[in-house]
Amino acid sequence: MCGRFGLKTSFSTLARLLRAEPVDEHEWGPDFNIAPTDPAPVLLRDDTGAPRLDLFRWGLVPFWAADPRIGARMINARADTVATKPAFKESFAARRLLVPASGWYEWRHAPALATGDDKKPQPYWFFASDDTPLLMAGIWSRWKDRQTGETRKTFAILTTDASPATAFVHDRMPVILPAAAQDLWLTPTTPEATLLELCQPYRGPLASHPVSKAVNSVRSDGPELIDPLPATPEQGPLL
């Protein structure tokens, strides 16, 4: 799954890197601890087909939802059911985007013999070996409050089976699209079968290391959150 991720780049810098037109000059980022319901940059296409960068909230709220708080539970969509699940199928068919990330966090549960604080799951930071931004496959929805007229744009990240580089921590991982697949994902007319074929475990080079448990708090932020956690002589490596 993907329950937390980070982006080391500001909104305006990211727009330049992705050669995308920013919808507005948003004052955002960097953010090293993006949590469900937080705003995050997303890459999609406008009506002319040009790439644009916007800020949506993480946690998809279907257009038919009575309460937007449902989004806190809709942060991920499984690739094997996204085309048929009522909450996701319309967005998968017509509203797809990419979610830029410097990496994501996953928590490894402690071994059976762990004691004290060691019983708490150990967070790991997963990122591209060359430290380039990753683009995760996502879907989005527009929700309108019938009473106030407020409109929210929200998204979910697709997940698939873990790759060999990530399976030691969790059996799921975000769908990360290589450069050759990104245009297909954003093209409205791409057939469903092709889209589903893209949702494979990532085969690109990934690296990981354990990080401080400070990331457990959604209030924590800063570059120190992704620093490697050194192993003590008594503890040995945490891999």
Secondary structure as the mmCIF struct_conf table of DSSP 4:
data_model
#
loop_
_struct_conf.conf_type_id
_struct_conf.id
_struct_conf.beg_label_comp_id
_struct_conf.beg_label_asym_id
_struct_conf.beg_label_seq_id
_struct_conf.end_label_comp_id
_struct_conf.end_label_asym_id
_struct_conf.end_label_seq_id
STRN STRN1 PHE A 5 LEU A 7
BEND BEND1 THR A 9 THR A 9
HELX_RH_AL_P HELX_RH_AL_P1 PHE A 11 LEU A 17
TURN_TY1_P TURN_TY1_P1 LEU A 18 ARG A 19
STRN STRN2 GLU A 21 PRO A 22
BEND BEND2 VAL A 23 ASP A 24
STRN STRN3 ASP A 31 ILE A 34
TURN_TY1_P TURN_TY1_P2 PRO A 36 THR A 37
STRN STRN4 PRO A 39 ARG A 45
TURN_TY1_P TURN_TY1_P3 ASP A 47 THR A 48
BEND BEND3 GLY A 49 GLY A 49
STRN STRN5 PRO A 51 TRP A 58
BEND BEND4 GLY A 59 GLY A 59
TURN_TY1_P TURN_TY1_P4 PHE A 63 TRP A 64
BEND BEND5 ALA A 66 ALA A 66
HELX_RH_3T_P HELX_RH_3T_P1 PRO A 68 ARG A 73
BEND BEND6 ILE A 75 ILE A 75
STRN STRN6 ASN A 76 ARG A 78
TURN_TY1_P TURN_TY1_P5 ALA A 79 THR A 84
TURN_TY1_P TURN_TY1_P6 PRO A 86 PHE A 88
HELX_RH_AL_P HELX_RH_AL_P2 LYS A 89 ALA A 94
STRN STRN7 ARG A 96 ALA A 101
BEND BEND7 SER A 102 SER A 102
STRN STRN8 GLY A 103 ARG A 108
HELX_LH_PP_P HELX_LH_PP_P1 HIS A 109 PRO A 111
TURN_TY1_P TURN_TY1_P7 ALA A 112 LEU A 113
HELX_RH_3T_P HELX_RH_3T_P2 GLY A 116 LYS A 119
BEND BEND8 LYS A 120 LYS A 120
HELX_LH_PP_P HELX_LH_PP_P2 PRO A 121 PRO A 121
STRN STRN9 GLN A 122 ALA A 128
TURN_TY1_P TURN_TY1_P8 SER A 129 ASP A 130
HELX_LH_PP_P HELX_LH_PP_P3 THR A 132 PRO A 133
STRN STRN10 LEU A 134 LYS A 144
TURN_TY1_P TURN_TY1_P9 ARG A 146 THR A 148
STRN STRN11 THR A 151 ASP A 161
HELX_LH_PP_P HELX_LH_PP_P4 ALA A 162 SER A 163
TURN_TY1_P TURN_TY1_P10 PRO A 164 VAL A 169
BEND BEND9 ASP A 171 ASP A 171
STRN STRN12 ARG A 172 PRO A 174
STRN STRN13 ILE A 176 ILE A 176
HELX_RH_AL_P HELX_RH_AL_P3 ALA A 179 LEU A 186
TURN_TY1_P TURN_TY1_P11 PRO A 188 THR A 189
HELX_RH_AL_P HELX_RH_AL_P4 GLU A 192 LEU A 198
HELX_LH_PP_P HELX_LH_PP_P5 GLN A 200 TYR A 202
BEND BEND10 GLY A 204 GLY A 204
STRN STRN14 LEU A 206 PRO A 210
HELX_RH_3T_P HELX_RH_3T_P3 LYS A 213 ASN A 216
BEND BEND11 SER A 217 SER A 217
TURN_TY1_P TURN_TY1_P12 VAL A 218 ARG A 219
BEND BEND12 GLY A 222 GLY A 222
HELX_RH_3T_P HELX_RH_3T_P4 PRO A 223 ILE A 226
BEND BEND13 ASP A 227 ASP A 227
HELX_LH_PP_P HELX_LH_PP_P6 PRO A 230 THR A 232
TURN_TY1_P TURN_TY1_P13 PRO A 233 GLN A 235
#
